[in-house]
Structures are given as structure tokens and as C-alpha cells.
Amino acid sequence: MTEVLIQSLGQHGDGIAEIAGDKVFVPFTLPGERVEISRDGERGTLLSILAPSAERATPISPYFGACGGCSLQHLNRETYAAFKRELVVNALAHANVMADVAELVDATGIGRRRATLHVRKTGAGYMRAKSHEVLDIDACPILVPVLSKHAPRIARALQPLAGDSDVSFTATDTGLDLSVKSERKLKPVQLAEFARTHKLARLIFNGDPVFMARPPAIKMGKALVEIPPASFLQATEAAESTLARLVIEGIGKAKTVADLFCGVGPFALRLAEQSRVFAADSDRPAVAALTKAFNHVQGVKPIETKVRDLFRDPLAPIELNPFDAVVFDPPRAGAEAQAKELARSKVKTVVSVSCEPKTFARDAAILIAGGYRLESVVPVDQFAWSTHVEVVGVFRR
């Protein structure tokens, strides 16, 4: 047992103490706190808090500390918002990008509409912190109410049928979409009976749709988009709306817009209410869902869609130059190849949306070296009490 003073917070939200010149990372602690820990190399386990910080808050989940999901519920709102904003500030500084970073925008809304629960004989829930054991839960306060209430119950009910499995839930406007990964081989009729009992919209088993009462769908702008299996979707409805608003504000009065890494069209379908849109992504089912949604909606301008691997085959300047603005929202790896092509283009406005501040900063540096000015940076919070943060940056020639 060792008594230490927590001096700062690390990028993963752990408190940092110094012992004999070595940094020791202690989860669930705050700067200024004097605590007792047990030490294992550079990791410390909190045993007791001798002098708590005024910035400490009461966690909203009874499972906090044991659950390996949230790591920041012990921070009060002000400290939490400052911590997340600082993640973006530090990433930009590391990439030598000078920019003012706005205050964190809360887009957690009524909770996450997606969750994956692990199912074992011992129960259903998330993995315990630093463990491969499942923590059985009755509810999860960071999920939308329908998932918090029903997901653990449905997952536990699945165990006798599917055995040890991972169960992914998506709450859609037309009902619950369930995707199950299991080593068992089950007949569709067995799964269909389970799906009907629990009033699911769709059930996917090991990648194969085995039951669908109605297509799982999400309203995006004026359109209703049928969500393909395993397709990307923003974690909260509030974040999708917030990011789309910032994108639309960023492009201004642009009449022609390219939406790159478009997914199922959360930006494209809203942008089309004022601009002609070209939308591209390597995810063929997602592009097909966007195309179908566009074909069934009225009151929007044309959307041209294309399946294209923008990592290996980014749009070249000759393809980019006809657009007034370009929006790109890549996976965590960022869009380095596409950013390099944009840096060579004549496009006046670029809006970058990212779920990883470090790759956002790298791509921003590429655009700035190519003659763009980073006009605004807005951090957006949709993953409540985690160390993940979204970023929206607007660049002008």
C-alpha cells in the first residue's frame, strides 16, 4: 500500500502520480487527490481516497468501477468537458496546428442507440474492467431507455439458445435490430421464434439475416433510411443531428457538395435539402441504403452515389475541383490519402468530421500545408463518460 498525490489526468482519463521519478497511472482518481494505492509497475489500483477533489462527482451507474465501459463518471461536468476539449487541443498542438478550439458540445442526448452485450452462463453485460469476465447488469444508464430496459433481459434470454455469444443491439425508429455472434449452429426457425417472442424488427445470426418483421430504419432529414446489417451509425441521435448541423453551417451556401465516406447518408440526405450532392463510400450496402432512401424521398436536390474505396482511390483534384465544398467523415484511421488530394485541389471549403483527434490533426496539417486555413474546430461529445470525442473542423482556401 502506497500513499500518493494525483498530479494530473492522462489522455485515457487515469490519474497520474509520481513515485521516485516514475509515472504511475491510477484509474478513477483526480488531480489534487491524496489516495492510497497498490502498485504494479506503472499501473496503480485505487484502494481508498484520503482527500477527495472538489471536482469529484457521484457516478450515475451502480456498476461504475467494476464495469470496463465508462471511465470518467467520477468527474463533474465542468472537469469532464474541459478534459475532452483538451484531448483535441493537445492533438492539434502535437501536429503543430494552430487553432482555437470551441467549448465541448454535449450531444449525448437521451443515450446511445447501439450497444454490444456479452452473454455467458453467468449473465449478460459488459466486460469487467481489465478483465475478460462478464459483469451481469440489469440496466445501463448511458443507453437509450428502450435498450437500458430491455437489452440485458433479451440477452440473458438468448443464452440457452445461442450459448456464449456477443449480442449487438440497435434501437431504430421501427424497432430493435439484433445481431448475434455465436459458435453454435442454429436453425432459422428457432431464431425466428425467439425474435417474434421479443418483438424484434430484425435478427441477424453470424452475419446472416434470419428474421425480419420490418426493416430497421432511421429518419435522416426528410428520408427514412433502412439500416444494413453491420452498417455504421452515429452512437446517438443527438450527435448525428449535431454533426449534420455543424457540417451544413460549415458549407454555407455551397451549391455542389461532395460527401466522402458518406455511409448511409446522415449528411448527404440533409445536405441535399439545399445542395446537389455527390456521395461516395466503400461500403456497398450502405451506399445502396442511401440510394434507396433518396429514391423514396421528395423535396431534395439530386444525390449521385458511388461505391469507391477512398483510401486506395481518393478523388483527384480534377474530380474535386467542380465542387463548392467537400465533406469527409472517415473511420478512426483518418483520410490521409484524400486529404493530400484535397490539398492539391481548388475546392474553397472543406469540412472534416472525425472520431479521432489525432488523425483529424494529421489531416488538418496536410490541408493547411496545401493552402487552407482552419477556421473553426468544434469538439462534440456523444460517447458519454468515455475518452472518445468527435471533432468538426471547417477549412477555407
Order of alpha helices (4+ residues) and beta strands (2+ residues): beta-beta-beta-beta-beta-alpha-beta-beta-beta-beta-alpha-beta-beta-alpha-beta-beta-beta-beta-alpha-beta-alpha-beta-alpha-beta-alpha-beta-alpha-beta-alpha-beta-beta
